[in-house]
Amino acid sequence: MPELGPVKIGLLGLGTVGGGTVTVLRRNAGLIAARAGRRIEIALATAKDLNKPRNLDLTGIELVADAERVVDDPSIEIVAELIGGMEPARSLVLRAINNGKHVVTANKALIALHGNEIFAQAQARGVMVAFEAAVAGGIPVIKVMREALAGNDILSLAGIINGTCNFILSAMSEAGRDFNEVLADAQRLGYAEADPAFDIDGIDAAHKLTILAALAFGIPLQFENVYVEGIRAITRDDVLYAERLGYRIKHLGIARQVANGIELRVHPTLVPARQPIARVNGVMNAVLVRGDAAGPVLLSGAGAGAEATASSVIADLVDVVRALTSDPENRVPHLAFQPDTLEDLPILPIDDIETAYYLRLMVADQPGVLADVTRILSDRGISIEAIIQLEHAALEIVPIVILTHRIKERAMNDAMAAIEQLSAIEGKVARIRVETLA
Ligand code: HSE
């Protein structure tokens, strides 16, 4: 190994991921140096409370309160931004880039919302911005999409990319429990984001899908064009009915190339129980990528957690260290495609997507209702795959569950509105999209 001095890192944030990064970098220091070609040393780290007791070996790390000191320090070559959120993370990352430093970040919201600006600035300054830890924690999905599948036309991807949603849906299925009870557990166990709405309303998954879709299709980052639905409306009964029909309900981020553009959507989805991704439970994440040459590639693993996420942060540090002396023109492009080849392909409005559907209607148990419902569907060209009336002892209003074949969402919205007008229908029709992922 050449006798170069250590590469000095400035760490912004000593929380869960920052702490995990310190621990793993120390534990595996020899292995990491042998792989990177130089030792990687955290020289400076910021923390909100400098005196907080920490179960970390901080020997040789100077703790500072002022993050600007870290991004301005001439001895720091790489800044690891692990504070999350929008500000001051965005300003600090841009300032580090302006100062000619490389950046490693775990900040999915920052990349999804400001990545286009950040990468343009990094490109102009000739520095790298690496973000493996921003999507699916310890799963090396960015590396796979950007490098290992570089020979493929990526046709689609579908991912369980929010561990909190997966934990809640898995617990609703395994223990037959209600959404609110399980959410409280997820918060107690520390899985949910500081604002749990980010998880359960699908925002966190949409940030991650924005990043994966850009890498897959060579399109700019565009969080604002992702259709987003969370899991609040999913009932314990929907989970059980789906299982009776041979499906599991998963909260998926889906990006797909179709003839007239790209579908970008995050929503609860019925997935056939036989699909391996349907068996990824608890806080685990998984991403299924379909390439024209490789076929389906399924990556699964821990989507969060101190050391799992640190694994990705450190992989990025090693990548950056290995490429420090390379010509910026010959590095792996930030978004997989060379920036001047990015295409603004149209993103389909949700009304224009085509998928199959699970519908649950609460109906008065009287003659002719089912005939009315099926007529509304057939008038709009919607073909039924299965229909079941579920027993509900001593109830006058009973659930009917319908699985349809694929149809445009616009036709389904129209059919649902017509069904809700029937006097025998109680309340709204519950609708969940169905994907075979085949
Ligand atoms: N809150 C996120 C999740 C953590 O539940 O997956 C990692 O982004």
Residues whose N, C-alpha, C, O or C-beta is under 5 A from the ligand:
A	BS01	HSE	I161 N162 G163 T164 Y191 A192 E193 D199 G303 A304
